[in-house]
Amino acid sequence: MSPAPVPLNQLPQWDALRAHREALGDTRLRELFDADPERGERFALQVGDLYVDYSRHLVTDETLRLLLDLVHARGVLALRDAMFHGEPINSTEGRAVLHVALRSQPGDVIQVDGENVVLAVHEVLRRMTRFSERVRSGEWTGHTGRRIRTVVNIGIGGSDLGPAMAYQALRAYSDRNLDVRFVSNVDGADLQEKTRDLDPAETLFIVASKTFTTVETITNATSARRWLLDGLGGDESAVAKHFVAVSTNAEEVSAFGIDPANMFEFWDWVGGRYSFTSAIGLSLMTAIGPEAFHEMLAGFHAMDTHFRSAPPATNLPLLLGMLGVWYGGFFDAQSHAVLPYSQYLEQFPAYLQQLDMESNGKSVDREGRPVPVRTGPVVWGTPGTNGQHAYFQLLHQGTGSVPADLIGFAQPVDDPYDQHDLLMANMFAQGQALAFGKTAEQVAAEGVPPELVPHRTFPGNRPTTTILGRKLTPRTLGELVALYEHKVFVQGAVWNINSFDQWGVELGKVLAKRIEPQLRPGAAEAPQDLDSSTRTLVQRYRTARGR
Ligand SMILES: O=P(O)(O)OC[C@H]1O[C@H](O)[C@H](O)[C@@H](O)[C@@H]1O
């Protein structure tokens, strides 16, 4: 076994960054731009369909050099290669981490336990293709012979957020005669609202769950089954035409009553939040068609290849990952905003919340020692321009600094009312205002009364990355998502945390299981050994529920 790595803040490369940060002091972005007229072009990369401007960051060439020194000192590239080779880098669960195999080329070879997983990946993709074509063409009919008009994906977390986000993002490429809906919350209102206008005879449920034991999903799937049977006269044989499953767990799928012939498989080396290029994307493939789905996979693959082979200095995920390490480590940045200037990307920040926060929301390292620096930030955001009229106030003039990603596209998917230029002007303007602000002198020169000058001054120096895609297509979406996946990987590697487990979600599940029986009618008094807050809440709830 190799020795445990030195804690991050004891590395000479970290010290060098700390000293460099002190030397930078209160350097303004304005000064950095004045000192280098080419900065806006120089601090930018084009990868695939994405042009990424990182010039509005509080970094110099020296910063980037020092950050790359840290990448090398931390063995980030070796860990990356280990991931691509199928080594069990998910150390707490003893598993490989191979979402990259999901978008591999048919001839590739990636071995897990002596088996080339690429073959299995492509076999499932072929089955998904056949199935989605049958549904789209109307060849797959429901129990009464009617064609399927609505597909309802029942899943949660990684079995919901990816396909839901991508369906929304690629709506314009979807078959508009087929509606796809997503039910995730155990709140029965979710299922009810999503099915109330549906005809069971024309509805197909995809139950998506890696483990097939997730309580929300099994509860919703059980209720959906009831809804279907009630609507179709109770004939159990209807289930086979209206329920398919996506899972790694064939046993639980058949215990639920879904024929394994209607199950689409994936594998334990695919993490839930990295799974929507697996069969978890079945609802998406049904919506946009196999061809567009494969285009998306090609976009993912292109970014995977870039991450794997581009030199560190021009490696985009590496760069964006290290910028996050820089702000967390030396600017105490606690959150990171993702602001898509695209309504189609409305759910992208929510998707990234799981990807980033479930991966890197950890405070012990791979050896179980406390991590001595700030790890994953709170990720949040909503589409521009809506946010501009809400929380951008804080981004511009609040006390802390929130690094942000501005994401937009040069060509609109469609622009029936000629509004795209206005949308994008806003994106460029916000990045400009956040970076350069407006000084007190500039404000005063406009004749603003002295007492209002501080209120109307913009400090600037608020860092942003601008991602300008050519156009939002399946391929571009693939590139974009893979970029963030690998960015998260880089950060986890530097912090020496395992980005691929999620033990932190377990405790609440166990406690909920214990509490639920106490809420039911006829339950005994809440136990005395329960903490007084929970006990009182349970009692209040029972009283208010009339129990
Ligand atoms: O796909 P499933 O097994 O149903 O899991 C769904 C989700 O729930 C879990 O609690 C994890 O926090 C997520 O990482 C996972 O994506």
The ligand as an SDF file (V2000), in Angstrom:
LIG
                    3D

 16 16  0  0  0  0  0  0  0  0999 V2000
  -31.0940    4.7720   -8.4130 O   0  0  0  0  0  0  0  0  0  0  0  0
  -31.4010    4.5210   -6.9830 P   0  0  0  0  0  0  0  0  0  0  0  0
  -30.7290    3.2860   -6.4540 O   0  0  0  0  0  0  0  0  0  0  0  0
  -32.8940    4.4810   -6.7630 O   0  0  0  0  0  0  0  0  0  0  0  0
  -30.8190    5.7060   -6.1550 O   0  0  0  0  0  0  0  0  0  0  0  0
  -31.3040    6.9980   -6.2800 C   0  0  0  0  0  0  0  0  0  0  0  0
  -30.4700    8.0010   -5.4990 C   0  0  0  0  0  0  0  0  0  0  0  0
  -30.6400    7.8070   -4.1150 O   0  0  0  0  0  0  0  0  0  0  0  0
  -29.5400    7.6440   -3.2520 C   0  0  0  0  0  0  0  0  0  0  0  0
  -29.9550    7.9150   -1.9510 O   0  0  0  0  0  0  0  0  0  0  0  0
  -28.3110    8.4420   -3.5670 C   0  0  0  0  0  0  0  0  0  0  0  0
  -28.1280    9.5300   -2.7140 O   0  0  0  0  0  0  0  0  0  0  0  0
  -28.2420    8.9050   -4.9900 C   0  0  0  0  0  0  0  0  0  0  0  0
  -26.8950    8.9400   -5.3750 O   0  0  0  0  0  0  0  0  0  0  0  0
  -29.0190    8.0330   -5.9350 C   0  0  0  0  0  0  0  0  0  0  0  0
  -28.9030    8.5240   -7.2370 O   0  0  0  0  0  0  0  0  0  0  0  0
  1  2  2  0
  2  3  1  0
  2  4  1  0
  2  5  1  0
  5  6  1  0
  6  7  1  0
  7  8  1  0
  7 15  1  0
  8  9  1  0
  9 10  1  0
  9 11  1  0
 11 12  1  0
 11 13  1  0
 13 14  1  0
 13 15  1  0
 15 16  1  0
M  END
$$$$
